[in-house]
Amino acid sequence: MLAISILHGCGPSDEELREQEQARQQAVQDSLQLVYEQQMAEMRQDSIEQARLAEIAEEEARARIEYVADGPYTLQIESWRSKDKAEARAQQWKEMGFENTYVREFGSEETGDLWYRVRIGRFATSDHANNLKEKLSEEYETDSWVSRVG
């Protein structure tokens, strides 16, 4: 009996056992918290990456020019009284990569109110035309407007 009480006396006390258990539980909690923080950081990083990819995709969609042969919208970029000047400017736009540039006569020669409008493309929707309008404004500092083709 003496040996049992000596062995029992050499082991950790109930208080020490509780402290050890609390320390073990705290270590588990700390580990779980660390894992949670790492997962949250990864999720934030994934969210940032997805937002960046969505922004790139949106920019690419805006940069795409979608012409259609019989679309009801066009983008008017210039207007001139001189047919030669309008055609020269249209050629410059073609050389800059806007191959669907054309000149449209507007008004009446009889009244003397005759204009030559320089336009780019035909578009299926006004949104497609506005995409080009934004691009021209940003890249070429050109004012333009979307017109409905009659």
C-alpha positions as CSV (number, residue, x, y, z in Angstrom):
1,M,0.0,0.0,0.0
2,L,2.9,2.3,0.7
3,A,4.3,1.6,-2.7
4,I,1.0,2.5,-4.3
5,S,0.6,5.7,-2.4
6,I,4.3,6.6,-3.2
7,L,3.6,5.9,-6.9
8,H,0.4,7.8,-6.8
9,G,2.2,10.7,-5.0
10,C,4.9,10.8,-7.8
11,G,2.4,11.2,-10.6
12,P,0.8,14.5,-11.6
13,S,-1.8,16.0,-9.4
14,D,-5.4,16.4,-10.5
15,E,-4.6,20.2,-10.9
16,E,-1.6,19.4,-13.1
17,L,-3.7,16.9,-15.2
18,R,-6.4,19.7,-15.7
19,E,-3.7,22.1,-16.7
20,Q,-2.2,19.6,-19.1
21,E,-5.6,18.9,-20.6
22,Q,-6.3,22.7,-20.9
23,A,-2.9,23.2,-22.6
24,R,-3.7,20.3,-25.0
25,Q,-7.1,21.8,-25.8
26,Q,-5.6,25.2,-26.3
27,A,-3.0,23.7,-28.7
28,V,-5.8,22.1,-30.7
29,Q,-7.7,25.4,-30.8
30,D,-4.6,27.3,-31.9
31,S,-4.0,24.7,-34.6
32,L,-7.6,25.0,-35.8
33,Q,-7.4,28.8,-35.7
34,L,-4.3,28.7,-37.8
35,V,-5.9,26.4,-40.4
36,Y,-9.0,28.6,-40.4
37,E,-6.9,31.8,-41.0
38,Q,-4.9,30.0,-43.8
39,Q,-8.2,28.9,-45.5
40,M,-9.6,32.4,-45.2
41,A,-6.4,33.9,-46.7
42,E,-6.6,31.4,-49.6
43,M,-10.3,32.2,-50.1
44,R,-9.6,36.0,-50.2
45,Q,-6.7,35.4,-52.7
46,D,-9.0,33.2,-54.8
47,S,-11.7,35.9,-54.7
48,I,-9.2,38.6,-55.8
49,E,-8.0,36.3,-58.6
50,Q,-11.5,35.6,-59.8
51,A,-12.3,39.3,-59.8
52,R,-9.1,40.1,-61.7
53,L,-10.0,37.4,-64.3
54,A,-13.5,38.7,-64.6
55,E,-12.2,42.2,-65.1
56,I,-9.8,41.0,-67.8
57,A,-12.6,39.1,-69.5
58,E,-14.8,42.2,-69.4
59,E,-12.0,44.3,-70.9
60,E,-11.5,41.8,-73.7
61,A,-15.2,41.7,-74.4
62,R,-15.3,45.5,-74.6
63,A,-12.2,45.5,-76.9
64,R,-13.8,43.1,-79.3
65,I,-15.5,44.9,-82.2
66,E,-18.4,42.9,-83.4
67,Y,-19.5,44.1,-86.8
68,V,-22.5,42.7,-88.7
69,A,-23.4,43.4,-92.3
70,D,-26.9,44.6,-91.7
71,G,-26.9,45.9,-88.2
72,P,-29.1,48.8,-87.3
73,Y,-26.4,50.8,-85.5
74,T,-23.3,52.6,-86.7
75,L,-20.7,54.8,-85.0
76,Q,-20.3,58.3,-86.5
77,I,-16.8,59.7,-85.9
78,E,-16.6,62.7,-88.2
79,S,-18.6,64.9,-90.5
80,W,-17.2,67.0,-93.3
81,R,-18.6,69.4,-96.0
82,S,-15.9,68.2,-98.4
83,K,-16.4,64.7,-99.9
84,D,-12.7,64.4,-100.6
85,K,-11.8,65.3,-97.0
86,A,-14.3,62.8,-95.6
87,E,-13.0,60.0,-97.9
88,A,-9.4,60.8,-97.0
89,R,-10.2,60.6,-93.3
90,A,-12.1,57.4,-93.8
91,Q,-9.0,55.9,-95.5
92,Q,-6.9,57.0,-92.5
93,W,-9.3,55.2,-90.1
94,K,-9.1,52.1,-92.3
95,E,-5.3,52.2,-92.2
96,M,-5.5,52.4,-88.4
97,G,-7.3,49.0,-88.4
98,F,-11.0,50.0,-88.7
99,E,-11.6,48.4,-92.1
100,N,-15.4,48.9,-91.8
101,T,-15.1,52.7,-92.1
102,Y,-17.2,54.3,-94.8
103,V,-18.6,57.7,-95.9
104,R,-22.3,58.4,-96.0
105,E,-23.8,61.5,-97.7
106,F,-26.4,63.4,-95.7
107,G,-28.5,66.4,-96.6
108,S,-29.4,67.9,-99.9
109,E,-27.2,69.4,-102.6
110,E,-30.2,71.5,-103.7
111,T,-30.4,73.3,-100.3
112,G,-26.6,73.5,-100.0
113,D,-26.8,71.7,-96.7
114,L,-24.7,68.7,-97.7
115,W,-22.5,66.7,-95.3
116,Y,-20.3,63.7,-95.6
117,R,-20.4,61.6,-92.5
118,V,-17.5,59.3,-91.7
119,R,-18.8,56.2,-89.9
120,I,-17.4,52.9,-88.7
121,G,-19.3,49.6,-89.0
122,R,-22.7,48.3,-88.6
123,F,-23.6,46.7,-85.2
124,A,-26.3,44.4,-84.0
125,T,-26.8,46.3,-80.8
126,S,-26.1,49.8,-79.5
127,D,-24.0,48.2,-76.7
128,H,-21.6,46.9,-79.4
129,A,-21.4,50.3,-81.0
130,N,-20.9,51.9,-77.6
131,N,-18.0,49.5,-76.9
132,L,-16.2,50.9,-80.0
133,K,-17.1,54.4,-79.0
134,E,-15.4,53.9,-75.6
135,K,-12.4,52.4,-77.2
136,L,-12.0,55.3,-79.6
137,S,-12.5,57.8,-76.8
138,E,-9.8,56.2,-74.7
139,E,-7.3,55.3,-77.3
140,Y,-7.7,58.1,-79.9
141,E,-9.4,60.8,-77.8
142,T,-12.1,60.9,-80.4
143,D,-15.7,62.1,-79.9
144,S,-18.2,60.0,-81.6
145,W,-21.8,59.0,-81.3
146,V,-24.0,56.0,-82.0
147,S,-26.5,56.4,-84.8
148,R,-29.3,54.3,-85.8
149,V,-29.1,53.4,-89.5
150,G,-32.3,53.9,-91.4
